[in-house]
């Protein structure tokens, strides 16, 4: 089998079109085409070396798909258009449009035209914001189109030479592999074995039964003999097989080689492989040399024009009149170098085009690209193709070329950032050095900085921005705003604040520019835990935006304002502003929202705090999708951190850990130490509850080594680390991490609660009671979750004071409030606390009921470590009844002399350290004695021990 696109003229043409020795492969293709309708095959990969016959086998698949009544879209990638975004899909939909040129209706041709308009929309409008290719919208649209085409007859999407595909085409292909259309869809691709794209290789590696791989081996000697003329001698057939290695393309190139040359090549002498390659290229050049001068020039023009190569375009690029160009194209087809598909000329093999492109002469080639660009400008051609040709002829000082490259680069900032960066760098290189172009150059530098930031190079982005900041203020404002974003990601808040302060007053009278700077100042103030300043800047921005028609910027401003209000404890204002922000974001298009997608994070954070998990989840899902499809690397960590926080709050611990790990990876990719610390912070409690104190303490140590730079996140990190320390028994003096001072109201309740827990763990019952009472007071009107945190701390403090009735009442309120807020893990902890209190009160039945409720919560949230701890408590409860009765019958426990001394001093209120100093023992020895005394008396607190020692009652053991 071989590829008939490069078949040479002559008698063997018909033989070469046969599928020689590929019966097994064709049978599996038949199965794949038939099975696609039932969803049994989703991906078919044909791979092998160049020239082994991949294209011919893919053509056979297309033939069988047509015969089976499937709708077929086929395209190919080329080495020369690798930098044209979505080029492979444009080729496929162009062919479909040409084949189904039906007037009116909603047939495949009309749908293909709609897809082409979507893929090429960057060149159809001068409004850059609207003209940007929105990847998320584009990918969903293409998937919906394929779904529609698959509904009736099934659809086959076939791509040749996938290894040459551009980045956006590969990303769209990966999207379709991960989220395939309905049953009836088959993706068939051909590519070189050594260059299989990662997402295809991954799909094959998963060993999914719906994936078929056909790796083409070279032909054996018998198959090679079938391709040779019948009068070929056996010796020459053997030589041809040895030299070609069974590769049909090489075999074809060697047909005219004499036996002496074949013998030299067969001996494997040094340079034999190079000689074979030269022989192949010489054959292809020879085919071009046999053409008339006009046909040869047409071949050169077609190689330059690529997918534009219609006879009209060939005439324009080759500088031939229409009649001469038409005759030249006819000659190319007649000589077997290519064929006309509709109005487009296509070479039979990429190697033929490569030789035609390489032999046309560099000077002529540059001028030909300029003529191709001129044709596109004069006929409203695709901006992507126009930029492709412009890149190949543009020289410094060509303002028109620079603006073309810049327009294309800006258009692809959100859809193909790597392409955008390349085009913008080229535009800046070509742009003339004139004073009147300084503002335009500043605009391009700002866009370039955004592109490098999107790609993850924050330091390089910041360096570029500092070239713009010193330009006139109307140019510098956007650069200052984005520079602040970069500074936030790097944790340099003071630097961002100073830069914004210096430029806000000089931003001119443009309300949108001033609002952008004020919004960024509000973001910085939120992170600095200064809600008053944040509210002031956000309100001023809202007032300015009332004069503009920018709903997305308004939505982002209201979102930050809502979060600042919640930091300030103003719940009603926060609820009103977050509602307004949510409404504006929901009404915005994907294309408009993508420019401020990172500010979905503060909105969803506010919605989580306000106990609106459904809204938070919906907005975050959209934001993450948009950031993913637009390449918004700098926005992704913020969104994922907010998503992990929301998932942890509603008890989806495994998802929260996975999302936070994704956020950490995204942060490392863009080298953002700040968001890396934030990601570890939101991961702490989920890791503790699911995996235990060991992994959680290790993570807390890493967080302590690289803590967040922002005050707000420092507070949250300290509080989470303190809770992990308490769970690990590290609450003795010197072990607990220092807690922050009062910062914002949204962290105040948890700060007081953690201080209460720490005091209780250290034996300071009075401080625990005072702090927990303050937490309950601070939680008033702050929502169910904060109330749950406060009452949980209050219950534990009362339990330490042996006020078991009060502890039970507080724990019950905590469980109710956590249930109201949807906090599953915390609800389980509250029920476990209730089980402990009931156990100490001797109510075994109630204790067991609460253990059941805690079990259910841990099972629902995936809190495996907490469930293990609970199982141990349950076993203690089961053994407690008989043991407690035996102890009562036996009378007061027997203490050693030293234990009696320690017990007396502890009952007098001395701490372990004071007891150690009094008895001249080590503190560790005293701790061991105290543990034994507690066990003998079956008590869990110093107050209970004092009562037992004073004969004030028998307290049951704690659970």
DALIN-V556199 format. One record per residue. N is the residue number from 0. PSI is psi in degrees with one decimal (none if undefined). Layout:
BEGIN
n=N psi=PSI
n=N psi=PSI
END
This chain:
BEGIN
n=0 psi=146.3
n=1 psi=-179.1
n=2 psi=117.0
n=3 psi=4.2
n=4 psi=-24.7
n=5 psi=24.6
n=6 psi=133.6
n=7 psi=159.3
n=8 psi=154.4
n=9 psi=-173.8
n=10 psi=-22.1
n=11 psi=1.3
n=12 psi=-46.8
n=13 psi=-37.5
n=14 psi=-39.6
n=15 psi=-18.1
n=16 psi=-8.2
n=17 psi=152.7
n=18 psi=81.6
n=19 psi=128.7
n=20 psi=32.6
n=21 psi=32.4
n=22 psi=-41.0
n=23 psi=-42.4
n=24 psi=-42.9
n=25 psi=-34.5
n=26 psi=-40.8
n=27 psi=-29.7
n=28 psi=-43.1
n=29 psi=-42.9
n=30 psi=-41.4
n=31 psi=-43.9
n=32 psi=-41.4
n=33 psi=-39.4
n=34 psi=-19.5
n=35 psi=-36.7
n=36 psi=-29.7
n=37 psi=8.9
n=38 psi=15.8
n=39 psi=-18.0
n=40 psi=123.6
n=41 psi=-29.5
n=42 psi=131.3
n=43 psi=119.5
n=44 psi=126.2
n=45 psi=115.2
n=46 psi=158.7
n=47 psi=-177.9
n=48 psi=162.6
n=49 psi=133.2
n=50 psi=1.4
n=51 psi=-11.9
n=52 psi=19.9
n=53 psi=-44.4
n=54 psi=-41.2
n=55 psi=-37.5
n=56 psi=-37.3
n=57 psi=-37.7
n=58 psi=-37.6
n=59 psi=-42.1
n=60 psi=-42.9
n=61 psi=-41.3
n=62 psi=-45.3
n=63 psi=-34.8
n=64 psi=-42.6
n=65 psi=-43.8
n=66 psi=-30.3
n=67 psi=1.2
n=68 psi=12.4
n=69 psi=152.5
n=70 psi=128.2
n=71 psi=129.9
n=72 psi=120.8
n=73 psi=138.6
n=74 psi=178.1
n=75 psi=154.0
n=76 psi=155.5
n=77 psi=152.5
n=78 psi=-29.0
n=79 psi=-17.8
n=80 psi=27.9
n=81 psi=-19.3
n=82 psi=4.0
n=83 psi=112.6
n=84 psi=136.3
n=85 psi=21.4
n=86 psi=-38.0
n=87 psi=-41.0
n=88 psi=-35.1
n=89 psi=-42.5
n=90 psi=-45.2
n=91 psi=-45.4
n=92 psi=-28.6
n=93 psi=-44.4
n=94 psi=-41.1
n=95 psi=-41.1
n=96 psi=-40.4
n=97 psi=-37.6
n=98 psi=-27.9
n=99 psi=65.7
n=100 psi=62.7
n=101 psi=139.5
n=102 psi=130.6
n=103 psi=-169.7
n=104 psi=-166.9
n=105 psi=41.5
n=106 psi=-176.6
n=107 psi=-38.4
n=108 psi=-42.3
n=109 psi=-41.6
n=110 psi=-38.3
n=111 psi=-39.6
n=112 psi=-39.7
n=113 psi=-41.3
n=114 psi=-40.3
n=115 psi=-40.4
n=116 psi=-38.3
n=117 psi=-47.1
n=118 psi=-31.0
n=119 psi=15.1
n=120 psi=-16.7
n=121 psi=-24.1
n=122 psi=6.7
n=123 psi=0.9
n=124 psi=149.3
n=125 psi=-9.2
n=126 psi=101.6
n=127 psi=-40.8
n=128 psi=-44.4
n=129 psi=-25.4
n=130 psi=-9.9
n=131 psi=140.2
n=132 psi=115.6
n=133 psi=106.9
n=134 psi=-44.2
n=135 psi=-47.1
n=136 psi=-44.3
n=137 psi=-48.4
n=138 psi=-43.1
n=139 psi=-38.9
n=140 psi=-43.6
n=141 psi=-40.8
n=142 psi=-42.3
n=143 psi=-39.6
n=144 psi=-45.7
n=145 psi=-36.3
n=146 psi=-45.4
n=147 psi=-43.5
n=148 psi=-29.6
n=149 psi=-15.5
n=150 psi=-47.2
n=151 psi=-50.4
n=152 psi=-5.2
n=153 psi=156.7
n=154 psi=140.2
n=155 psi=126.3
n=156 psi=110.9
n=157 psi=127.0
n=158 psi=129.9
n=159 psi=152.9
n=160 psi=48.0
n=161 psi=-26.0
n=162 psi=-17.4
n=163 psi=3.6
n=164 psi=147.7
n=165 psi=163.4
n=166 psi=-52.8
n=167 psi=-35.4
n=168 psi=-40.3
n=169 psi=-38.7
n=170 psi=-41.2
n=171 psi=-39.1
n=172 psi=-41.8
n=173 psi=-39.7
n=174 psi=-43.6
n=175 psi=-30.0
n=176 psi=-38.8
n=177 psi=-32.4
n=178 psi=69.0
n=179 psi=151.9
n=180 psi=-177.3
n=181 psi=171.7
n=182 psi=144.7
n=183 psi=1.2
n=184 psi=131.3
n=185 psi=125.8
n=186 psi=119.0
n=187 psi=126.8
n=188 psi=148.3
n=189 psi=134.2
n=190 psi=167.3
n=191 psi=143.1
n=192 psi=-33.7
n=193 psi=-3.3
n=194 psi=33.0
n=195 psi=124.7
n=196 psi=147.6
n=197 psi=-40.9
n=198 psi=-28.8
n=199 psi=-42.7
n=200 psi=-38.9
n=201 psi=-42.6
n=202 psi=-38.5
n=203 psi=-40.6
n=204 psi=-26.9
n=205 psi=-10.4
n=206 psi=38.2
n=207 psi=134.3
n=208 psi=-18.2
n=209 psi=7.0
n=210 psi=127.3
n=211 psi=131.1
n=212 psi=129.5
n=213 psi=100.2
n=214 psi=114.6
n=215 psi=122.5
n=216 psi=159.2
n=217 psi=160.4
n=218 psi=146.7
n=219 psi=177.9
n=220 psi=-36.0
n=221 psi=-40.0
n=222 psi=-38.9
n=223 psi=-39.8
n=224 psi=-33.4
n=225 psi=-23.9
n=226 psi=-9.3
n=227 psi=154.0
n=228 psi=148.7
n=229 psi=-26.0
n=230 psi=11.9
n=231 psi=134.6
n=232 psi=152.5
n=233 psi=-39.1
n=234 psi=-44.1
n=235 psi=-37.0
n=236 psi=-42.2
n=237 psi=-44.5
n=238 psi=-43.5
n=239 psi=-40.3
n=240 psi=-43.7
n=241 psi=-42.9
n=242 psi=-42.7
n=243 psi=-19.1
n=244 psi=19.0
n=245 psi=12.5
n=246 psi=116.3
n=247 psi=-34.9
n=248 psi=-44.2
n=249 psi=-38.6
n=250 psi=-43.0
n=251 psi=-39.2
n=252 psi=-23.5
n=253 psi=3.8
n=254 psi=-35.4
n=255 psi=0.4
n=256 psi=143.3
n=257 psi=168.3
n=258 psi=-33.5
n=259 psi=-45.0
n=260 psi=-42.2
n=261 psi=-39.6
n=262 psi=-40.3
n=263 psi=-43.5
n=264 psi=-37.3
n=265 psi=-26.7
n=266 psi=-9.7
n=267 psi=34.7
n=268 psi=159.7
n=269 psi=132.8
n=270 psi=8.4
n=271 psi=-43.2
n=272 psi=-40.9
n=273 psi=-38.2
n=274 psi=-38.2
n=275 psi=-42.7
n=276 psi=-41.6
n=277 psi=-37.2
n=278 psi=-43.0
n=279 psi=-48.8
n=280 psi=-36.3
n=281 psi=-38.0
n=282 psi=-45.1
n=283 psi=-40.0
n=284 psi=-36.9
n=285 psi=-37.7
n=286 psi=-36.5
n=287 psi=-38.0
n=288 psi=-26.2
n=289 psi=-9.4
n=290 psi=159.0
n=291 psi=159.1
n=292 psi=-40.7
n=293 psi=-41.9
n=294 psi=-37.6
n=295 psi=-42.7
n=296 psi=-36.9
n=297 psi=-38.6
n=298 psi=-42.9
n=299 psi=-44.1
n=300 psi=-40.0
n=301 psi=-37.3
n=302 psi=-38.4
n=303 psi=-43.1
n=304 psi=-30.0
n=305 psi=-126.4
n=306 psi=-9.7
n=307 psi=-4.2
n=308 psi=68.4
n=309 psi=162.6
n=310 psi=-34.9
n=311 psi=-45.9
n=312 psi=-40.4
n=313 psi=-42.6
n=314 psi=-42.8
n=315 psi=-46.3
n=316 psi=-38.2
n=317 psi=-7.6
n=318 psi=48.4
n=319 psi=152.1
n=320 psi=164.2
n=321 psi=-43.1
n=322 psi=-43.6
n=323 psi=-41.2
n=324 psi=-41.4
n=325 psi=-42.6
n=326 psi=-36.4
n=327 psi=-40.8
n=328 psi=-40.3
n=329 psi=-40.9
n=330 psi=-40.8
n=331 psi=-41.5
n=332 psi=-40.1
n=333 psi=-34.5
n=334 psi=2.5
n=335 psi=16.7
n=336 psi=-19.1
n=337 psi=-171.5
n=338 psi=159.9
n=339 psi=123.8
n=340 psi=99.2
n=341 psi=-122.9
n=342 psi=7.8
n=343 psi=135.8
n=344 psi=133.2
n=345 psi=133.1
n=346 psi=153.3
n=347 psi=-23.0
n=348 psi=143.5
n=349 psi=-31.1
n=350 psi=-34.1
n=351 psi=-44.9
n=352 psi=-40.7
n=353 psi=-43.8
n=354 psi=-42.2
n=355 psi=-38.5
n=356 psi=-40.9
n=357 psi=-26.5
n=358 psi=3.1
n=359 psi=-7.9
n=360 psi=129.4
n=361 psi=-39.9
n=362 psi=-46.3
n=363 psi=-38.5
n=364 psi=-42.5
n=365 psi=-45.7
n=366 psi=-35.0
n=367 psi=-40.4
n=368 psi=-38.0
n=369 psi=-40.8
n=370 psi=-37.8
n=371 psi=-41.2
n=372 psi=-40.7
n=373 psi=-39.4
n=374 psi=-44.2
n=375 psi=-41.3
n=376 psi=-39.9
n=377 psi=-13.2
n=378 psi=24.7
n=379 psi=48.2
n=380 psi=174.6
n=381 psi=133.3
n=382 psi=-35.7
n=383 psi=-46.8
n=384 psi=-35.4
n=385 psi=-44.5
n=386 psi=-38.7
n=387 psi=-47.0
n=388 psi=-36.3
n=389 psi=-40.1
n=390 psi=-30.0
n=391 psi=-3.3
n=392 psi=-11.5
n=393 psi=137.0
n=394 psi=159.5
n=395 psi=134.7
n=396 psi=-8.1
n=397 psi=94.0
n=398 psi=-39.2
n=399 psi=-44.5
n=400 psi=-41.2
n=401 psi=-43.4
n=402 psi=-34.6
n=403 psi=-47.7
n=404 psi=-40.0
n=405 psi=-42.9
n=406 psi=-42.5
n=407 psi=-41.2
n=408 psi=-45.0
n=409 psi=-38.1
n=410 psi=-29.9
n=411 psi=13.1
n=412 psi=-40.6
n=413 psi=-21.0
n=414 psi=-33.3
n=415 psi=74.4
n=416 psi=-35.6
n=417 psi=-41.7
n=418 psi=-41.8
n=419 psi=-45.3
n=420 psi=-43.8
n=421 psi=-45.6
n=422 psi=-40.1
n=423 psi=-38.7
n=424 psi=-41.5
n=425 psi=-41.5
n=426 psi=-43.6
n=427 psi=-32.8
n=428 psi=-37.1
n=429 psi=-29.3
n=430 psi=132.3
n=431 psi=151.0
n=432 psi=82.5
n=433 psi=148.2
n=434 psi=-37.9
n=435 psi=-13.3
n=436 psi=4.4
n=437 psi=-47.1
n=438 psi=-39.0
n=439 psi=-41.6
n=440 psi=-41.1
n=441 psi=-40.0
n=442 psi=-42.5
n=443 psi=-37.8
n=444 psi=-39.3
n=445 psi=-43.3
n=446 psi=-39.0
n=447 psi=-40.9
n=448 psi=-39.8
n=449 psi=-41.4
n=450 psi=-43.8
n=451 psi=-33.1
n=452 psi=-42.2
n=453 psi=-35.5
n=454 psi=-5.8
n=455 psi=0.4
n=456 psi=76.4
n=457 psi=-42.1
n=458 psi=-43.9
n=459 psi=-39.6
n=460 psi=-45.1
n=461 psi=-38.0
n=462 psi=-42.3
n=463 psi=-41.9
n=464 psi=-34.7
n=465 psi=-13.6
n=466 psi=-23.8
n=467 psi=-29.3
n=468 psi=-28.4
n=469 psi=2.5
n=470 psi=175.0
n=471 psi=148.1
n=472 psi=-35.4
n=473 psi=-23.7
n=474 psi=-38.0
n=475 psi=-21.4
n=476 psi=-48.0
n=477 psi=-36.7
n=478 psi=-38.8
n=479 psi=-44.5
n=480 psi=-45.4
n=481 psi=-32.1
n=482 psi=-34.8
n=483 psi=-38.1
n=484 psi=-45.2
n=485 psi=-43.0
n=486 psi=-38.0
n=487 psi=-43.8
n=488 psi=-27.0
n=489 psi=-1.4
n=490 psi=18.2
n=491 psi=69.5
n=492 psi=-39.0
n=493 psi=-39.5
n=494 psi=-43.5
n=495 psi=-43.3
n=496 psi=-43.6
n=497 psi=-41.8
n=498 psi=-44.5
n=499 psi=-40.5
n=500 psi=-40.1
n=501 psi=-29.0
n=502 psi=-18.6
n=503 psi=-45.2
n=504 psi=-13.7
n=505 psi=17.8
n=506 psi=5.2
n=507 psi=-161.4
n=508 psi=5.0
n=509 psi=111.6
n=510 psi=-32.2
n=511 psi=-42.0
n=512 psi=-44.2
n=513 psi=-39.5
n=514 psi=-39.3
n=515 psi=-44.6
n=516 psi=-39.6
n=517 psi=-38.6
n=518 psi=-42.5
n=519 psi=-36.3
n=520 psi=-38.0
n=521 psi=-39.9
n=522 psi=-44.8
n=523 psi=-40.9
n=524 psi=-37.6
n=525 psi=-45.9
n=526 psi=-29.7
n=527 psi=3.6
n=528 psi=44.3
n=529 psi=76.4
n=530 psi=-29.8
n=531 psi=-47.8
n=532 psi=-39.3
n=533 psi=-43.7
n=534 psi=-39.5
n=535 psi=-47.3
n=536 psi=-40.0
n=537 psi=-40.7
n=538 psi=-41.4
n=539 psi=-39.3
n=540 psi=-40.3
n=541 psi=-42.4
n=542 psi=-42.2
n=543 psi=-37.6
n=544 psi=-15.8
n=545 psi=-19.4
n=546 psi=-6.9
n=547 psi=175.3
n=548 psi=66.2
n=549 psi=82.1
n=550 psi=-31.1
n=551 psi=-44.0
n=552 psi=-37.0
n=553 psi=-42.3
n=554 psi=-44.4
n=555 psi=-39.5
n=556 psi=-44.1
n=557 psi=-34.6
n=558 psi=-46.1
n=559 psi=-37.6
n=560 psi=-40.6
n=561 psi=-44.0
n=562 psi=-37.9
n=563 psi=-39.4
n=564 psi=-40.2
n=565 psi=-37.7
n=566 psi=-33.1
n=567 psi=-3.2
n=568 psi=9.8
n=569 psi=83.5
n=570 psi=-43.5
n=571 psi=-42.0
n=572 psi=-40.8
n=573 psi=-39.9
n=574 psi=-41.8
n=575 psi=-46.1
n=576 psi=-37.6
n=577 psi=-35.2
n=578 psi=-42.7
n=579 psi=-44.2
n=580 psi=-41.9
n=581 psi=-40.5
n=582 psi=-43.0
n=583 psi=-40.6
n=584 psi=-38.6
n=585 psi=-31.0
n=586 psi=-9.3
n=587 psi=148.6
n=588 psi=159.0
n=589 psi=-41.1
n=590 psi=-36.5
n=591 psi=-37.6
n=592 psi=-26.4
n=593 psi=-28.2
n=594 psi=-18.9
n=595 psi=32.2
n=596 psi=-27.6
n=597 psi=-21.5
n=598 psi=6.8
n=599 psi=-27.8
n=600 psi=-51.9
n=601 psi=-32.9
n=602 psi=-49.6
n=603 psi=-33.4
n=604 psi=-44.4
n=605 psi=-41.6
n=606 psi=-35.8
n=607 psi=-44.6
n=608 psi=-32.0
n=609 psi=10.2
n=610 psi=45.1
n=611 psi=66.1
n=612 psi=-32.5
n=613 psi=-45.5
n=614 psi=-43.1
n=615 psi=-45.0
n=616 psi=-41.6
n=617 psi=-46.2
n=618 psi=-38.9
n=619 psi=-40.6
n=620 psi=-42.9
n=621 psi=-43.4
n=622 psi=-43.6
n=623 psi=-41.2
n=624 psi=-45.5
n=625 psi=-44.6
n=626 psi=-36.6
n=627 psi=-48.5
n=628 psi=-21.4
n=629 psi=0.3
n=630 psi=25.1
n=631 psi=71.1
n=632 psi=-38.1
n=633 psi=-24.0
n=634 psi=-25.3
n=635 psi=-45.4
n=636 psi=-44.4
n=637 psi=-44.8
n=638 psi=-43.5
n=639 psi=-35.7
n=640 psi=-45.4
n=641 psi=-37.5
n=642 psi=-41.4
n=643 psi=-39.5
n=644 psi=-43.9
n=645 psi=-41.1
n=646 psi=-39.5
n=647 psi=-39.7
n=648 psi=-37.7
n=649 psi=9.3
n=650 psi=21.2
n=651 psi=74.7
n=652 psi=-43.3
n=653 psi=-42.8
n=654 psi=-40.2
n=655 psi=-43.0
n=656 psi=-44.0
n=657 psi=-43.4
n=658 psi=-42.0
n=659 psi=-37.4
n=660 psi=-39.5
n=661 psi=-41.4
n=662 psi=-39.9
n=663 psi=-42.4
n=664 psi=-43.5
n=665 psi=-36.6
n=666 psi=-41.1
n=667 psi=-35.0
n=668 psi=-41.6
n=669 psi=4.3
n=670 psi=44.2
n=671 psi=101.9
n=672 psi=-30.2
n=673 psi=-52.8
n=674 psi=-24.2
n=675 psi=-43.5
n=676 psi=-39.5
n=677 psi=-40.4
n=678 psi=-41.4
n=679 psi=-34.0
n=680 psi=-49.3
n=681 psi=-14.6
n=682 psi=-17.5
n=683 psi=-58.8
n=684 psi=-41.8
n=685 psi=-40.0
n=686 psi=-42.1
n=687 psi=-52.6
n=688 psi=-28.3
n=689 psi=-37.8
n=690 psi=-13.6
n=691 psi=-179.6
n=692 psi=-32.5
n=693 psi=-61.0
n=694 psi=-36.5
n=695 psi=-42.4
n=696 psi=-37.4
n=697 psi=-43.3
n=698 psi=-40.1
n=699 psi=-36.1
n=700 psi=-41.4
n=701 psi=-35.7
n=702 psi=-37.9
n=703 psi=-34.6
n=704 psi=-31.9
n=705 psi=75.7
n=706 psi=159.6
n=707 psi=152.2
n=708 psi=-20.7
n=709 psi=141.8
n=710 psi=-39.3
n=711 psi=-45.6
n=712 psi=-27.9
n=713 psi=-43.4
n=714 psi=-47.6
n=715 psi=-38.2
n=716 psi=-43.4
n=717 psi=-42.3
n=718 psi=-43.9
n=719 psi=-41.9
n=720 psi=-36.8
n=721 psi=-39.9
n=722 psi=-36.6
n=723 psi=-42.4
n=724 psi=-40.5
n=725 psi=-43.2
n=726 psi=-30.4
n=727 psi=1.4
n=728 psi=26.5
n=729 psi=38.2
n=730 psi=3.8
n=731 psi=155.1
n=732 psi=135.1
n=733 psi=-17.8
n=734 psi=-34.2
n=735 psi=137.0
n=736 psi=148.3
n=737 psi=133.6
n=738 psi=147.3
n=739 psi=162.8
n=740 psi=176.8
n=741 psi=127.8
n=742 psi=-78.5
n=743 psi=157.3
n=744 psi=-28.1
n=745 psi=-18.0
n=746 psi=-7.2
n=747 psi=-43.2
n=748 psi=-47.1
n=749 psi=-34.7
n=750 psi=-47.6
n=751 psi=-39.3
n=752 psi=-44.0
n=753 psi=-38.8
n=754 psi=-37.6
n=755 psi=-44.1
n=756 psi=-40.2
n=757 psi=-41.9
n=758 psi=-42.9
n=759 psi=-40.9
n=760 psi=-27.4
n=761 psi=0.4
n=762 psi=6.6
n=763 psi=81.5
n=764 psi=-39.2
n=765 psi=-46.2
n=766 psi=-38.4
n=767 psi=-42.6
n=768 psi=-42.3
n=769 psi=-46.2
n=770 psi=-40.0
n=771 psi=-36.9
n=772 psi=-40.2
n=773 psi=-37.0
n=774 psi=-42.7
n=775 psi=-41.4
n=776 psi=-41.7
n=777 psi=-26.4
n=778 psi=-8.7
n=779 psi=121.0
n=780 psi=7.0
n=781 psi=8.2
n=782 psi=161.7
n=783 psi=-38.9
n=784 psi=-46.2
n=785 psi=-38.1
n=786 psi=-39.9
n=787 psi=-43.4
n=788 psi=-44.9
n=789 psi=-47.7
n=790 psi=-29.4
n=791 psi=-46.0
n=792 psi=-38.8
n=793 psi=-42.2
n=794 psi=-40.5
n=795 psi=-36.4
n=796 psi=-42.6
n=797 psi=-35.5
n=798 psi=-40.9
n=799 psi=-26.7
n=800 psi=0.1
n=801 psi=23.4
n=802 psi=79.0
n=803 psi=-34.6
n=804 psi=-44.8
n=805 psi=-39.1
n=806 psi=-42.0
n=807 psi=-42.3
n=808 psi=-44.1
n=809 psi=-41.6
n=810 psi=-36.6
n=811 psi=-42.0
n=812 psi=-42.4
n=813 psi=-45.9
n=814 psi=-41.0
n=815 psi=-42.8
n=816 psi=-39.1
n=817 psi=-38.9
n=818 psi=-40.6
n=819 psi=-37.0
n=820 psi=-6.8
n=821 psi=13.6
n=822 psi=92.5
n=823 psi=-46.8
n=824 psi=-46.1
n=825 psi=-34.7
n=826 psi=-41.2
n=827 psi=-41.0
n=828 psi=-39.6
n=829 psi=-40.3
n=830 psi=-36.9
n=831 psi=-38.3
n=832 psi=-42.3
n=833 psi=-39.4
n=834 psi=-40.3
n=835 psi=-45.7
n=836 psi=-45.4
n=837 psi=-35.9
n=838 psi=-40.9
n=839 psi=-26.9
n=840 psi=-4.8
n=841 psi=6.2
n=842 psi=82.1
n=843 psi=-38.2
n=844 psi=-47.4
n=845 psi=-37.5
n=846 psi=-44.4
n=847 psi=-35.8
n=848 psi=-41.2
n=849 psi=-34.9
n=850 psi=-39.8
n=851 psi=-41.5
n=852 psi=-40.1
n=853 psi=-41.6
n=854 psi=-46.5
n=855 psi=-41.5
n=856 psi=-42.2
n=857 psi=-38.4
n=858 psi=-42.0
n=859 psi=-38.7
n=860 psi=-11.2
n=861 psi=26.3
n=862 psi=75.4
n=863 psi=-42.3
n=864 psi=-43.2
n=865 psi=-37.7
n=866 psi=-38.6
n=867 psi=-40.7
n=868 psi=-39.7
n=869 psi=-37.9
n=870 psi=-38.6
n=871 psi=-40.0
n=872 psi=-36.9
n=873 psi=-38.3
n=874 psi=-37.8
n=875 psi=-39.4
n=876 psi=-40.6
n=877 psi=-32.3
n=878 psi=-5.8
n=879 psi=-40.1
n=880 psi=-59.9
n=881 psi=-36.9
n=882 psi=-41.7
n=883 psi=-40.5
n=884 psi=-39.5
n=885 psi=-39.0
n=886 psi=-40.0
n=887 psi=-40.8
n=888 psi=-32.2
n=889 psi=-13.2
n=890 psi=-167.7
n=891 psi=143.1
n=892 psi=153.5
n=893 psi=129.9
n=894 psi=146.6
n=895 psi=167.3
n=896 psi=-44.3
n=897 psi=-40.7
n=898 psi=-38.3
n=899 psi=-41.3
n=900 psi=-47.3
n=901 psi=-43.9
n=902 psi=-41.9
n=903 psi=-46.0
n=904 psi=-40.5
n=905 psi=-40.5
n=906 psi=-25.5
n=907 psi=-2.7
n=908 psi=6.9
n=909 psi=145.8
n=910 psi=168.1
n=911 psi=-40.9
n=912 psi=-42.6
n=913 psi=-38.3
n=914 psi=-42.9
n=915 psi=-42.4
n=916 psi=-39.4
n=917 psi=-41.9
n=918 psi=1.6
n=919 psi=48.3
n=920 psi=167.4
n=921 psi=153.1
n=922 psi=-34.8
n=923 psi=-39.2
n=924 psi=-41.5
n=925 psi=-42.6
n=926 psi=-39.0
n=927 psi=-43.5
n=928 psi=-43.2
n=929 psi=-41.9
n=930 psi=-41.5
n=931 psi=-38.7
n=932 psi=-44.9
n=933 psi=-41.6
n=934 psi=-43.2
n=935 psi=-37.5
n=936 psi=-6.7
n=937 psi=47.2
n=938 psi=164.5
n=939 psi=1.3
n=940 psi=160.9
n=941 psi=-34.8
n=942 psi=-43.8
n=943 psi=-38.4
n=944 psi=-41.5
n=945 psi=-40.9
n=946 psi=-42.7
n=947 psi=-43.0
n=948 psi=-33.0
n=949 psi=0.4
n=950 psi=32.7
n=951 psi=20.2
n=952 psi=161.5
n=953 psi=113.7
n=954 psi=123.6
n=955 psi=157.2
n=956 psi=152.1
n=957 psi=157.0
n=958 psi=none
END
